[in-house]
Amino acid sequence: MATYKKKGHKPVNKEQQTKKVEEESTTAEVFNTLDEGANKTEAWVAKNQKYIYVIVGLAAVVILGYLGYQRFIQEPKEREAANEMFQAQQYFDNALASSGAQSDSLYNMALTGGEGKFGFLDIIEDYSSTNAGNLANYYAGFAYLHTNRYREAIEYLEDFKSNDEILAPLATAGIGDAFLQLDQPEEALNYYDKAASMRSNSFSTPKALLKAAITAIQLGKGEQAAKYLTRIQDEYGDTPEAEQVPVYLGRAQAMK
């Protein structure tokens, strides 16, 4: 009599059975390891719960303290400093539009104050942590520069910190102006070069390039001067500084 295998029944391969057992064993080990890790973490948290609360509490205090400081102390101080500086800025602007002794008098009032109002030096001292206090360094530096107090100009312009597109390079070039007046043209040239490379705009950049070129000519560096002048010609041909390029470029090229 013929013997038939039952339909759908397949003999179990011994190798497959062994592999299945190994996989189940590995999975069990993984879960056991995770359980052990979780238990250790829970135990550590339970043991150090007091310290965790302290750390979280301190972090919350720091964050809330910072937000409170910004809102209730720093922001009002910023507004107060800006209001206090308004009169000094008026003196400074009027000094720019004046000349001679009147101009010097207005610059001095901008620095030290007048009519019961703060000057830039007061703003710097009392509001050093504010934007107005920082900006006061810029104004004070140029007020000193315009009144021929060059070392003070360098000091305050160096203290001015800004990423502004215009003010930052102008302040740097102002330091160069002060060094030039102190008969230190090499230092002046370094600051003009730095100012020219800080930003690329049609206002401050060609100004710094022209000052750098003129100073380089004075130092006998014709080739370097020609590079500055050529850049003005190529990149800033529509500016007032570009109109002066031909005169200085001829002098620079003659020095090669």
C-alpha positions in Angstrom: 0.0 0.0 0.0 1.3 3.4 -0.9 2.0 5.8 1.9 1.2 9.5 1.4 2.6 12.5 3.3 0.0 14.8 4.8 -0.6 17.9 2.7 1.1 21.0 4.0 3.4 19.2 6.3 7.1 20.0 5.9 9.8 18.4 7.9 11.6 20.8 10.2 15.2 21.4 9.2 17.5 21.0 12.3 19.7 23.9 11.3 16.7 26.2 11.0 15.4 25.1 14.3 18.8 25.9 15.9 18.9 29.3 14.3 15.4 30.2 15.5 16.3 29.2 19.1 19.4 31.4 18.9 17.5 34.4 17.6 14.9 34.0 20.4 17.7 33.8 22.9 19.4 36.9 21.5 16.1 38.9 21.6 15.6 37.8 25.2 19.0 39.0 26.1 18.5 42.4 24.5 15.2 42.9 26.4 16.9 41.8 29.6 19.7 44.2 29.0 17.2 47.0 28.4 15.3 46.1 31.5 18.5 46.1 33.5 19.5 49.5 32.1 16.1 51.0 32.8 16.2 49.6 36.4 19.7 51.1 36.9 18.5 54.5 35.5 15.5 54.5 37.8 17.6 53.6 40.7 20.1 56.4 39.9 17.3 58.9 39.5 15.7 57.8 42.8 19.1 58.1 44.5 19.9 61.5 43.1 16.4 62.9 42.9 17.3 65.7 45.3 20.2 66.9 43.2 18.3 66.7 40.0 15.6 69.0 41.5 18.2 71.4 42.6 19.8 71.6 39.1 16.5 72.0 37.4 15.5 74.6 39.9 18.8 76.5 39.4 18.4 76.4 35.6 14.8 77.8 36.0 16.0 80.6 38.3 18.8 81.5 35.8 16.5 81.6 32.8 13.8 83.5 34.7 16.4 85.9 36.2 17.8 86.6 32.7 14.4 87.3 31.2 13.5 89.4 34.2 16.7 91.4 33.9 16.2 92.0 30.2 12.6 93.1 30.6 12.7 95.1 33.9 16.3 96.4 34.0 18.1 96.3 30.7 15.3 97.4 28.4 14.4 100.5 30.6 18.1 101.3 30.9 18.5 101.2 27.1 15.6 103.6 26.7 16.9 105.9 29.4 20.4 105.9 27.9 19.1 106.7 24.4 17.0 109.6 25.9 20.0 111.0 27.8 22.2 110.9 24.7 19.8 112.9 22.5 21.2 116.3 23.5 24.9 115.2 23.1 24.0 114.0 19.6 22.5 117.4 18.8 25.7 119.1 19.9 27.7 116.8 17.7 25.6 117.3 14.6 25.7 121.0 15.1 29.5 120.9 15.4 29.7 119.1 12.1 27.8 121.9 10.5 29.9 124.6 12.1 33.6 125.6 11.9 36.4 127.1 14.0 36.0 127.9 17.6 32.2 127.4 17.6 32.7 123.9 16.2 35.3 123.0 18.9 33.0 124.4 21.6 30.1 122.2 20.4 32.3 119.1 20.2 33.4 119.7 23.8 29.7 120.1 24.9 28.9 116.9 23.1 31.7 115.2 25.1 31.0 116.7 28.6 27.4 117.8 28.4 25.5 121.1 28.6 22.2 122.6 29.7 22.0 120.0 32.5 22.2 117.1 30.0 24.7 114.3 29.8 27.6 114.3 27.4 29.0 111.2 25.6 31.6 110.7 28.4 28.8 110.5 31.0 26.8 108.1 28.9 29.9 105.9 28.5 30.4 105.9 32.3 26.9 105.4 33.5 25.4 103.3 30.7 28.4 101.2 29.6 26.3 98.0 29.2 23.8 99.6 26.8 23.9 100.1 23.0 23.8 103.8 23.6 26.9 103.5 25.8 28.7 101.7 23.1 27.6 104.2 20.4 28.8 107.0 22.6 32.3 105.6 22.2 32.0 106.2 18.4 30.8 109.8 18.8 33.4 110.6 21.5 36.1 109.2 19.3 35.2 111.5 16.4 34.7 114.5 18.7 38.2 114.0 20.0 39.5 113.5 16.4 37.9 116.8 15.2 39.4 118.7 18.2 42.9 117.3 17.5 43.1 115.1 20.6 44.2 112.1 18.6 45.3 109.7 21.4 41.9 110.0 23.0 40.2 109.5 19.6 42.1 106.2 19.2 41.1 105.1 22.7 37.4 105.6 22.3 37.1 104.4 18.7 38.9 101.2 19.7 36.3 100.7 22.5 33.5 101.0 20.0 32.3 97.5 19.0 29.9 97.1 16.1 29.0 94.9 13.1 27.3 97.8 11.4 27.8 98.1 7.7 28.8 101.7 7.8 29.8 102.6 11.4 32.3 99.8 11.9 34.6 100.6 8.9 34.2 104.4 9.5 35.4 103.9 13.1 38.4 101.9 12.0 39.3 104.4 9.3 39.0 107.1 12.0 41.7 105.4 14.0 43.8 105.5 10.9 43.2 109.3 10.6 44.3 109.7 14.2 47.5 107.7 13.6 48.2 109.7 10.5 47.9 113.0 12.5 50.3 111.5 15.1 52.9 111.1 12.2 52.5 107.3 12.3 51.6 106.6 8.6 52.4 102.9 8.7 49.8 102.3 11.5 47.4 104.6 9.6 47.8 102.5 6.5 47.1 99.3 8.4 43.8 100.7 9.7 42.8 102.1 6.3 43.5 98.7 4.7 41.5 97.0 7.5 38.6 99.4 7.1 38.5 98.9 3.3 38.3 95.1 3.7 35.7 95.0 6.6 32.7 95.7 4.4 31.9 96.3 0.7 29.7 99.3 0.1 29.8 102.4 -2.0 30.0 104.8 1.0 32.7 103.6 3.4 34.8 101.3 1.3 36.0 103.8 -1.4 36.7 106.4 1.3 39.0 103.9 3.1 40.6 102.8 -0.2 41.4 106.3 -1.2 42.9 107.1 2.2 44.9 103.9 2.0 46.2 104.8 -1.5 47.2 108.4 -0.6 49.0 107.1 2.6 50.8 104.3 0.6 52.0 107.0 -1.9 53.4 109.0 1.0 55.2 105.9 2.2 56.6 105.3 -1.3 54.5 102.2 -1.9 53.4 102.9 -5.4 52.4 99.4 -6.3 50.2 99.0 -3.2 48.6 102.4 -3.8 47.8 101.4 -7.4 46.0 98.3 -6.2 43.8 100.4 -4.0 43.1 103.0 -6.7 42.3 100.3 -9.3 39.8 98.7 -7.0 38.0 102.1 -6.6 38.0 102.4 -10.4 36.7 98.9 -11.0 34.2 98.5 -8.2 33.2 102.0 -7.2 33.4 104.0 -10.4 30.3 106.0 -9.7 31.5 107.4 -6.4 33.1 110.8 -5.7 36.4 109.0 -4.8 36.6 107.5 -8.2 36.9 111.0 -9.7 40.2 111.5 -7.9 41.7 108.2 -9.0 43.4 109.4 -12.2 45.5 112.0 -10.4 46.7 109.6 -7.7 47.0 106.6 -10.0 49.5 108.5 -12.2 51.6 109.3 -9.1 51.5 105.7 -7.9 52.4 104.3 -11.3 55.3 106.8 -11.6 56.8 105.3 -8.4 57.1 101.8 -9.8 
